[in-house]
Every structure is written in C-alpha cells, then in structure tokens.
Amino acid sequence: MNALTPEAIVQAQLDAYNAKDIERLLSIYADDAQHFDQVSGALLAQGSAQLRERFALRFADPLLHAALLNRICAGEIVIDHERIRRTFPEGPGSMELVACYQVQAGRIPRAWFVFGAITLD
C-alpha cells in the first residue's frame, strides 16, 4: 500500500483519530475540508477551526475508539464501516458508522457520515 494512496491516507486518518492526535489528524484534512451528515445533508463542520472543535469534543472522551469493520476503495473515494465506542449522553456504548472520504492531492477535502443506532452497555 503506497503512502499516497487514498486507502493509506484514510488509514492514517483513522490511526490519528484513535491516537487522539488532533494535529496529525488535521494535517490529513484539507484546510477547507467539510464534514456532512449523509442522510440529512447537513454540514457538520467546515474548515480546520471547526474540525478542531469537533474532534476536540470527541477526544475528551476516554472511551473513544473507532474499530474498522470493512473498507471499500474506488478511485478517490474510500468508504469505511466502523464501530465507534464512546460515551453518549445516555451513557457508554457503541454505534455503527459509515464514513465516506474523498481524497484529493493527498488530503481529505470532504467526508460524509451515516450514523447508525446506538447500543448502550
């Protein structure tokens, strides 16, 4: 797997996320990157400042961990099926997530997320 392939870039993103390394994670995203809720189309965050804020909130959770269940790669698109463990407002648990990343020029300019049902411990 070449270090510049979309798959490698998305894997580096997942590794940085699980390490809670916000600087490394932000370096993988384009400066004007956008996160969207795939179902509603809502813009969740745009640009490094909003991404930093979004990730900082997640990284404060000591339970946070994303486990990769499956990955599909097609050109500049990488789709991950993940199980996210974290603390929800209702308590600790997990949620399945589908994340679709677009990779261009070695960075992620856009990502779309489908949030599954929450399962509490």
Phi and psi in radians as a Rosetta constraint file:
Dihedral C 1 N 2 CA 2 C 2 CIRCULARHARMONIC -1.139 0.35
Dihedral N 2 CA 2 C 2 N 3 CIRCULARHARMONIC 2.465 0.35
Dihedral C 2 N 3 CA 3 C 3 CIRCULARHARMONIC -1.089 0.35
Dihedral N 3 CA 3 C 3 N 4 CIRCULARHARMONIC -0.317 0.35
Dihedral C 3 N 4 CA 4 C 4 CIRCULARHARMONIC -1.788 0.35
Dihedral N 4 CA 4 C 4 N 5 CIRCULARHARMONIC 0.070 0.35
Dihedral C 4 N 5 CA 5 C 5 CIRCULARHARMONIC -1.245 0.35
Dihedral N 5 CA 5 C 5 N 6 CIRCULARHARMONIC 2.648 0.35
Dihedral C 5 N 6 CA 6 C 6 CIRCULARHARMONIC -0.938 0.35
Dihedral N 6 CA 6 C 6 N 7 CIRCULARHARMONIC -0.700 0.35
Dihedral C 6 N 7 CA 7 C 7 CIRCULARHARMONIC -1.069 0.35
Dihedral N 7 CA 7 C 7 N 8 CIRCULARHARMONIC -0.771 0.35
Dihedral C 7 N 8 CA 8 C 8 CIRCULARHARMONIC -1.133 0.35
Dihedral N 8 CA 8 C 8 N 9 CIRCULARHARMONIC -0.670 0.35
Dihedral C 8 N 9 CA 9 C 9 CIRCULARHARMONIC -1.163 0.35
Dihedral N 9 CA 9 C 9 N 10 CIRCULARHARMONIC -0.752 0.35
Dihedral C 9 N 10 CA 10 C 10 CIRCULARHARMONIC -1.173 0.35
Dihedral N 10 CA 10 C 10 N 11 CIRCULARHARMONIC -0.635 0.35
Dihedral C 10 N 11 CA 11 C 11 CIRCULARHARMONIC -1.118 0.35
Dihedral N 11 CA 11 C 11 N 12 CIRCULARHARMONIC -0.720 0.35
Dihedral C 11 N 12 CA 12 C 12 CIRCULARHARMONIC -1.074 0.35
Dihedral N 12 CA 12 C 12 N 13 CIRCULARHARMONIC -0.639 0.35
Dihedral C 12 N 13 CA 13 C 13 CIRCULARHARMONIC -1.114 0.35
Dihedral N 13 CA 13 C 13 N 14 CIRCULARHARMONIC -0.788 0.35
Dihedral C 13 N 14 CA 14 C 14 CIRCULARHARMONIC -1.130 0.35
Dihedral N 14 CA 14 C 14 N 15 CIRCULARHARMONIC -0.729 0.35
Dihedral C 14 N 15 CA 15 C 15 CIRCULARHARMONIC -1.083 0.35
Dihedral N 15 CA 15 C 15 N 16 CIRCULARHARMONIC -0.768 0.35
Dihedral C 15 N 16 CA 16 C 16 CIRCULARHARMONIC -1.135 0.35
Dihedral N 16 CA 16 C 16 N 17 CIRCULARHARMONIC -0.688 0.35
Dihedral C 16 N 17 CA 17 C 17 CIRCULARHARMONIC -1.047 0.35
Dihedral N 17 CA 17 C 17 N 18 CIRCULARHARMONIC -0.867 0.35
Dihedral C 17 N 18 CA 18 C 18 CIRCULARHARMONIC -1.195 0.35
Dihedral N 18 CA 18 C 18 N 19 CIRCULARHARMONIC -0.482 0.35
Dihedral C 18 N 19 CA 19 C 19 CIRCULARHARMONIC -1.406 0.35
Dihedral N 19 CA 19 C 19 N 20 CIRCULARHARMONIC -0.145 0.35
Dihedral C 19 N 20 CA 20 C 20 CIRCULARHARMONIC 0.993 0.35
Dihedral N 20 CA 20 C 20 N 21 CIRCULARHARMONIC 0.674 0.35
Dihedral C 20 N 21 CA 21 C 21 CIRCULARHARMONIC -1.701 0.35
Dihedral N 21 CA 21 C 21 N 22 CIRCULARHARMONIC 1.560 0.35
Dihedral C 21 N 22 CA 22 C 22 CIRCULARHARMONIC -1.121 0.35
Dihedral N 22 CA 22 C 22 N 23 CIRCULARHARMONIC -0.630 0.35
Dihedral C 22 N 23 CA 23 C 23 CIRCULARHARMONIC -1.178 0.35
Dihedral N 23 CA 23 C 23 N 24 CIRCULARHARMONIC -0.799 0.35
Dihedral C 23 N 24 CA 24 C 24 CIRCULARHARMONIC -1.104 0.35
Dihedral N 24 CA 24 C 24 N 25 CIRCULARHARMONIC -0.726 0.35
Dihedral C 24 N 25 CA 25 C 25 CIRCULARHARMONIC -1.081 0.35
Dihedral N 25 CA 25 C 25 N 26 CIRCULARHARMONIC -0.832 0.35
Dihedral C 25 N 26 CA 26 C 26 CIRCULARHARMONIC -1.132 0.35
Dihedral N 26 CA 26 C 26 N 27 CIRCULARHARMONIC -0.515 0.35
Dihedral C 26 N 27 CA 27 C 27 CIRCULARHARMONIC -1.197 0.35
Dihedral N 27 CA 27 C 27 N 28 CIRCULARHARMONIC -0.332 0.35
Dihedral C 27 N 28 CA 28 C 28 CIRCULARHARMONIC -1.474 0.35
Dihedral N 28 CA 28 C 28 N 29 CIRCULARHARMONIC -0.445 0.35
Dihedral C 28 N 29 CA 29 C 29 CIRCULARHARMONIC -1.551 0.35
Dihedral N 29 CA 29 C 29 N 30 CIRCULARHARMONIC 2.541 0.35
Dihedral C 29 N 30 CA 30 C 30 CIRCULARHARMONIC -1.079 0.35
Dihedral N 30 CA 30 C 30 N 31 CIRCULARHARMONIC 2.666 0.35
Dihedral C 30 N 31 CA 31 C 31 CIRCULARHARMONIC -1.038 0.35
Dihedral N 31 CA 31 C 31 N 32 CIRCULARHARMONIC -0.528 0.35
Dihedral C 31 N 32 CA 32 C 32 CIRCULARHARMONIC -1.882 0.35
Dihedral N 32 CA 32 C 32 N 33 CIRCULARHARMONIC 0.443 0.35
Dihedral C 32 N 33 CA 33 C 33 CIRCULARHARMONIC -0.978 0.35
Dihedral N 33 CA 33 C 33 N 34 CIRCULARHARMONIC 2.666 0.35
Dihedral C 33 N 34 CA 34 C 34 CIRCULARHARMONIC -2.216 0.35
Dihedral N 34 CA 34 C 34 N 35 CIRCULARHARMONIC 2.443 0.35
Dihedral C 34 N 35 CA 35 C 35 CIRCULARHARMONIC -1.970 0.35
Dihedral N 35 CA 35 C 35 N 36 CIRCULARHARMONIC 2.346 0.35
Dihedral C 35 N 36 CA 36 C 36 CIRCULARHARMONIC -2.221 0.35
Dihedral N 36 CA 36 C 36 N 37 CIRCULARHARMONIC 2.598 0.35
Dihedral C 36 N 37 CA 37 C 37 CIRCULARHARMONIC -1.434 0.35
Dihedral N 37 CA 37 C 37 N 38 CIRCULARHARMONIC 2.009 0.35
Dihedral C 37 N 38 CA 38 C 38 CIRCULARHARMONIC -1.095 0.35
Dihedral N 38 CA 38 C 38 N 39 CIRCULARHARMONIC -0.632 0.35
Dihedral C 38 N 39 CA 39 C 39 CIRCULARHARMONIC -1.270 0.35
Dihedral N 39 CA 39 C 39 N 40 CIRCULARHARMONIC -0.868 0.35
Dihedral C 39 N 40 CA 40 C 40 CIRCULARHARMONIC -1.549 0.35
Dihedral N 40 CA 40 C 40 N 41 CIRCULARHARMONIC -0.347 0.35
Dihedral C 40 N 41 CA 41 C 41 CIRCULARHARMONIC 1.444 0.35
Dihedral N 41 CA 41 C 41 N 42 CIRCULARHARMONIC 0.011 0.35
Dihedral C 41 N 42 CA 42 C 42 CIRCULARHARMONIC -1.135 0.35
Dihedral N 42 CA 42 C 42 N 43 CIRCULARHARMONIC 2.415 0.35
Dihedral C 42 N 43 CA 43 C 43 CIRCULARHARMONIC -1.367 0.35
Dihedral N 43 CA 43 C 43 N 44 CIRCULARHARMONIC 2.094 0.35
Dihedral C 43 N 44 CA 44 C 44 CIRCULARHARMONIC -1.582 0.35
Dihedral N 44 CA 44 C 44 N 45 CIRCULARHARMONIC -0.587 0.35
Dihedral C 44 N 45 CA 45 C 45 CIRCULARHARMONIC -2.861 0.35
Dihedral N 45 CA 45 C 45 N 46 CIRCULARHARMONIC 2.610 0.35
Dihedral C 45 N 46 CA 46 C 46 CIRCULARHARMONIC -2.514 0.35
Dihedral N 46 CA 46 C 46 N 47 CIRCULARHARMONIC 2.263 0.35
Dihedral C 46 N 47 CA 47 C 47 CIRCULARHARMONIC 1.495 0.35
Dihedral N 47 CA 47 C 47 N 48 CIRCULARHARMONIC 2.807 0.35
Dihedral C 47 N 48 CA 48 C 48 CIRCULARHARMONIC -1.041 0.35
Dihedral N 48 CA 48 C 48 N 49 CIRCULARHARMONIC -0.679 0.35
Dihedral C 48 N 49 CA 49 C 49 CIRCULARHARMONIC -1.120 0.35
Dihedral N 49 CA 49 C 49 N 50 CIRCULARHARMONIC -0.803 0.35
Dihedral C 49 N 50 CA 50 C 50 CIRCULARHARMONIC -1.220 0.35
Dihedral N 50 CA 50 C 50 N 51 CIRCULARHARMONIC -0.651 0.35
Dihedral C 50 N 51 CA 51 C 51 CIRCULARHARMONIC -1.106 0.35
Dihedral N 51 CA 51 C 51 N 52 CIRCULARHARMONIC -0.751 0.35
Dihedral C 51 N 52 CA 52 C 52 CIRCULARHARMONIC -0.990 0.35
Dihedral N 52 CA 52 C 52 N 53 CIRCULARHARMONIC -0.825 0.35
Dihedral C 52 N 53 CA 53 C 53 CIRCULARHARMONIC -1.073 0.35
Dihedral N 53 CA 53 C 53 N 54 CIRCULARHARMONIC -0.769 0.35
Dihedral C 53 N 54 CA 54 C 54 CIRCULARHARMONIC -1.103 0.35
Dihedral N 54 CA 54 C 54 N 55 CIRCULARHARMONIC -0.816 0.35
Dihedral C 54 N 55 CA 55 C 55 CIRCULARHARMONIC -1.204 0.35
Dihedral N 55 CA 55 C 55 N 56 CIRCULARHARMONIC -0.686 0.35
Dihedral C 55 N 56 CA 56 C 56 CIRCULARHARMONIC -1.034 0.35
Dihedral N 56 CA 56 C 56 N 57 CIRCULARHARMONIC -0.694 0.35
Dihedral C 56 N 57 CA 57 C 57 CIRCULARHARMONIC -1.084 0.35
Dihedral N 57 CA 57 C 57 N 58 CIRCULARHARMONIC -0.771 0.35
Dihedral C 57 N 58 CA 58 C 58 CIRCULARHARMONIC -1.155 0.35
Dihedral N 58 CA 58 C 58 N 59 CIRCULARHARMONIC -0.746 0.35
Dihedral C 58 N 59 CA 59 C 59 CIRCULARHARMONIC -1.222 0.35
Dihedral N 59 CA 59 C 59 N 60 CIRCULARHARMONIC -0.278 0.35
Dihedral C 59 N 60 CA 60 C 60 CIRCULARHARMONIC -1.235 0.35
Dihedral N 60 CA 60 C 60 N 61 CIRCULARHARMONIC -0.267 0.35
Dihedral C 60 N 61 CA 61 C 61 CIRCULARHARMONIC -1.493 0.35
Dihedral N 61 CA 61 C 61 N 62 CIRCULARHARMONIC 2.020 0.35
Dihedral C 61 N 62 CA 62 C 62 CIRCULARHARMONIC -1.155 0.35
Dihedral N 62 CA 62 C 62 N 63 CIRCULARHARMONIC -0.341 0.35
Dihedral C 62 N 63 CA 63 C 63 CIRCULARHARMONIC -1.450 0.35
Dihedral N 63 CA 63 C 63 N 64 CIRCULARHARMONIC -0.249 0.35
Dihedral C 63 N 64 CA 64 C 64 CIRCULARHARMONIC -0.971 0.35
Dihedral N 64 CA 64 C 64 N 65 CIRCULARHARMONIC 2.183 0.35
Dihedral C 64 N 65 CA 65 C 65 CIRCULARHARMONIC -2.824 0.35
Dihedral N 65 CA 65 C 65 N 66 CIRCULARHARMONIC 2.380 0.35
Dihedral C 65 N 66 CA 66 C 66 CIRCULARHARMONIC -1.917 0.35
Dihedral N 66 CA 66 C 66 N 67 CIRCULARHARMONIC 2.116 0.35
Dihedral C 66 N 67 CA 67 C 67 CIRCULARHARMONIC -1.816 0.35
Dihedral N 67 CA 67 C 67 N 68 CIRCULARHARMONIC 2.185 0.35
Dihedral C 67 N 68 CA 68 C 68 CIRCULARHARMONIC -1.340 0.35
Dihedral N 68 CA 68 C 68 N 69 CIRCULARHARMONIC 2.161 0.35
Dihedral C 68 N 69 CA 69 C 69 CIRCULARHARMONIC -1.722 0.35
Dihedral N 69 CA 69 C 69 N 70 CIRCULARHARMONIC -0.614 0.35
Dihedral C 69 N 70 CA 70 C 70 CIRCULARHARMONIC -2.840 0.35
Dihedral N 70 CA 70 C 70 N 71 CIRCULARHARMONIC 2.647 0.35
Dihedral C 70 N 71 CA 71 C 71 CIRCULARHARMONIC -2.444 0.35
Dihedral N 71 CA 71 C 71 N 72 CIRCULARHARMONIC 2.402 0.35
Dihedral C 71 N 72 CA 72 C 72 CIRCULARHARMONIC -2.177 0.35
Dihedral N 72 CA 72 C 72 N 73 CIRCULARHARMONIC 2.321 0.35
Dihedral C 72 N 73 CA 73 C 73 CIRCULARHARMONIC -2.132 0.35
Dihedral N 73 CA 73 C 73 N 74 CIRCULARHARMONIC 2.312 0.35
Dihedral C 73 N 74 CA 74 C 74 CIRCULARHARMONIC -2.551 0.35
Dihedral N 74 CA 74 C 74 N 75 CIRCULARHARMONIC 1.748 0.35
Dihedral C 74 N 75 CA 75 C 75 CIRCULARHARMONIC 1.098 0.35
Dihedral N 75 CA 75 C 75 N 76 CIRCULARHARMONIC -2.197 0.35
Dihedral C 75 N 76 CA 76 C 76 CIRCULARHARMONIC -1.516 0.35
Dihedral N 76 CA 76 C 76 N 77 CIRCULARHARMONIC 0.071 0.35
Dihedral C 76 N 77 CA 77 C 77 CIRCULARHARMONIC -1.859 0.35
Dihedral N 77 CA 77 C 77 N 78 CIRCULARHARMONIC 2.307 0.35
Dihedral C 77 N 78 CA 78 C 78 CIRCULARHARMONIC -2.219 0.35
Dihedral N 78 CA 78 C 78 N 79 CIRCULARHARMONIC 2.206 0.35
Dihedral C 78 N 79 CA 79 C 79 CIRCULARHARMONIC -1.997 0.35
Dihedral N 79 CA 79 C 79 N 80 CIRCULARHARMONIC 2.125 0.35
Dihedral C 79 N 80 CA 80 C 80 CIRCULARHARMONIC -1.906 0.35
Dihedral N 80 CA 80 C 80 N 81 CIRCULARHARMONIC 2.391 0.35
Dihedral C 80 N 81 CA 81 C 81 CIRCULARHARMONIC -1.850 0.35
Dihedral N 81 CA 81 C 81 N 82 CIRCULARHARMONIC 2.076 0.35
Dihedral C 81 N 82 CA 82 C 82 CIRCULARHARMONIC -2.234 0.35
Dihedral N 82 CA 82 C 82 N 83 CIRCULARHARMONIC 2.761 0.35
Dihedral C 82 N 83 CA 83 C 83 CIRCULARHARMONIC -1.998 0.35
Dihedral N 83 CA 83 C 83 N 84 CIRCULARHARMONIC 2.077 0.35
Dihedral C 83 N 84 CA 84 C 84 CIRCULARHARMONIC -1.766 0.35
Dihedral N 84 CA 84 C 84 N 85 CIRCULARHARMONIC 2.163 0.35
Dihedral C 84 N 85 CA 85 C 85 CIRCULARHARMONIC -1.781 0.35
Dihedral N 85 CA 85 C 85 N 86 CIRCULARHARMONIC 2.253 0.35
Dihedral C 85 N 86 CA 86 C 86 CIRCULARHARMONIC -2.882 0.35
Dihedral N 86 CA 86 C 86 N 87 CIRCULARHARMONIC 3.102 0.35
Dihedral C 86 N 87 CA 87 C 87 CIRCULARHARMONIC -1.700 0.35
Dihedral N 87 CA 87 C 87 N 88 CIRCULARHARMONIC 2.068 0.35
Dihedral C 87 N 88 CA 88 C 88 CIRCULARHARMONIC -1.646 0.35
Dihedral N 88 CA 88 C 88 N 89 CIRCULARHARMONIC 2.926 0.35
Dihedral C 88 N 89 CA 89 C 89 CIRCULARHARMONIC -0.957 0.35
Dihedral N 89 CA 89 C 89 N 90 CIRCULARHARMONIC -0.513 0.35
Dihedral C 89 N 90 CA 90 C 90 CIRCULARHARMONIC -1.486 0.35
Dihedral N 90 CA 90 C 90 N 91 CIRCULARHARMONIC -0.207 0.35
Dihedral C 90 N 91 CA 91 C 91 CIRCULARHARMONIC 2.364 0.35
Dihedral N 91 CA 91 C 91 N 92 CIRCULARHARMONIC -3.099 0.35
Dihedral C 91 N 92 CA 92 C 92 CIRCULARHARMONIC -1.233 0.35
Dihedral N 92 CA 92 C 92 N 93 CIRCULARHARMONIC 2.563 0.35
Dihedral C 92 N 93 CA 93 C 93 CIRCULARHARMONIC 3.101 0.35
Dihedral N 93 CA 93 C 93 N 94 CIRCULARHARMONIC -2.771 0.35
Dihedral C 93 N 94 CA 94 C 94 CIRCULARHARMONIC -2.467 0.35
Dihedral N 94 CA 94 C 94 N 95 CIRCULARHARMONIC 2.873 0.35
Dihedral C 94 N 95 CA 95 C 95 CIRCULARHARMONIC -2.598 0.35
Dihedral N 95 CA 95 C 95 N 96 CIRCULARHARMONIC 2.405 0.35
Dihedral C 95 N 96 CA 96 C 96 CIRCULARHARMONIC -1.430 0.35
Dihedral N 96 CA 96 C 96 N 97 CIRCULARHARMONIC 2.559 0.35
Dihedral C 96 N 97 CA 97 C 97 CIRCULARHARMONIC -2.469 0.35
Dihedral N 97 CA 97 C 97 N 98 CIRCULARHARMONIC 2.440 0.35
Dihedral C 97 N 98 CA 98 C 98 CIRCULARHARMONIC -1.956 0.35
Dihedral N 98 CA 98 C 98 N 99 CIRCULARHARMONIC 2.167 0.35
Dihedral C 98 N 99 CA 99 C 99 CIRCULARHARMONIC -2.071 0.35
Dihedral N 99 CA 99 C 99 N 100 CIRCULARHARMONIC 2.239 0.35
Dihedral C 99 N 100 CA 100 C 100 CIRCULARHARMONIC -2.014 0.35
Dihedral N 100 CA 100 C 100 N 101 CIRCULARHARMONIC 2.032 0.35
Dihedral C 100 N 101 CA 101 C 101 CIRCULARHARMONIC -1.920 0.35
Dihedral N 101 CA 101 C 101 N 102 CIRCULARHARMONIC 2.368 0.35
Dihedral C 101 N 102 CA 102 C 102 CIRCULARHARMONIC -1.750 0.35
Dihedral N 102 CA 102 C 102 N 103 CIRCULARHARMONIC 2.282 0.35
Dihedral C 102 N 103 CA 103 C 103 CIRCULARHARMONIC -2.052 0.35
Dihedral N 103 CA 103 C 103 N 104 CIRCULARHARMONIC 2.175 0.35
Dihedral C 103 N 104 CA 104 C 104 CIRCULARHARMONIC -2.411 0.35
Dihedral N 104 CA 104 C 104 N 105 CIRCULARHARMONIC 2.344 0.35
Dihedral C 104 N 105 CA 105 C 105 CIRCULARHARMONIC 0.915 0.35
Dihedral N 105 CA 105 C 105 N 106 CIRCULARHARMONIC 0.652 0.35
Dihedral C 105 N 106 CA 106 C 106 CIRCULARHARMONIC 1.385 0.35
Dihedral N 106 CA 106 C 106 N 107 CIRCULARHARMONIC 0.160 0.35
Dihedral C 106 N 107 CA 107 C 107 CIRCULARHARMONIC -2.410 0.35
Dihedral N 107 CA 107 C 107 N 108 CIRCULARHARMONIC 2.932 0.35
Dihedral C 107 N 108 CA 108 C 108 CIRCULARHARMONIC -1.796 0.35
Dihedral N 108 CA 108 C 108 N 109 CIRCULARHARMONIC 1.921 0.35
Dihedral C 108 N 109 CA 109 C 109 CIRCULARHARMONIC -1.536 0.35
Dihedral N 109 CA 109 C 109 N 110 CIRCULARHARMONIC -0.436 0.35
Dihedral C 109 N 110 CA 110 C 110 CIRCULARHARMONIC -2.563 0.35
Dihedral N 110 CA 110 C 110 N 111 CIRCULARHARMONIC 2.537 0.35
Dihedral C 110 N 111 CA 111 C 111 CIRCULARHARMONIC -2.505 0.35
Dihedral N 111 CA 111 C 111 N 112 CIRCULARHARMONIC 2.457 0.35
Dihedral C 111 N 112 CA 112 C 112 CIRCULARHARMONIC -2.119 0.35
Dihedral N 112 CA 112 C 112 N 113 CIRCULARHARMONIC 2.483 0.35
Dihedral C 112 N 113 CA 113 C 113 CIRCULARHARMONIC -2.254 0.35
Dihedral N 113 CA 113 C 113 N 114 CIRCULARHARMONIC 2.413 0.35
Dihedral C 113 N 114 CA 114 C 114 CIRCULARHARMONIC -2.014 0.35
Dihedral N 114 CA 114 C 114 N 115 CIRCULARHARMONIC 2.062 0.35
Dihedral C 114 N 115 CA 115 C 115 CIRCULARHARMONIC -1.664 0.35
Dihedral N 115 CA 115 C 115 N 116 CIRCULARHARMONIC 2.167 0.35
Dihedral C 115 N 116 CA 116 C 116 CIRCULARHARMONIC -1.508 0.35
Dihedral N 116 CA 116 C 116 N 117 CIRCULARHARMONIC -3.068 0.35
Dihedral C 116 N 117 CA 117 C 117 CIRCULARHARMONIC -1.215 0.35
Dihedral N 117 CA 117 C 117 N 118 CIRCULARHARMONIC 2.610 0.35
Dihedral C 117 N 118 CA 118 C 118 CIRCULARHARMONIC -1.557 0.35
Dihedral N 118 CA 118 C 118 N 119 CIRCULARHARMONIC 2.335 0.35
Dihedral C 118 N 119 CA 119 C 119 CIRCULARHARMONIC -2.014 0.35
Dihedral N 119 CA 119 C 119 N 120 CIRCULARHARMONIC 2.039 0.35
Dihedral C 119 N 120 CA 120 C 120 CIRCULARHARMONIC -1.506 0.35
Dihedral N 120 CA 120 C 120 N 121 CIRCULARHARMONIC 2.637 0.35
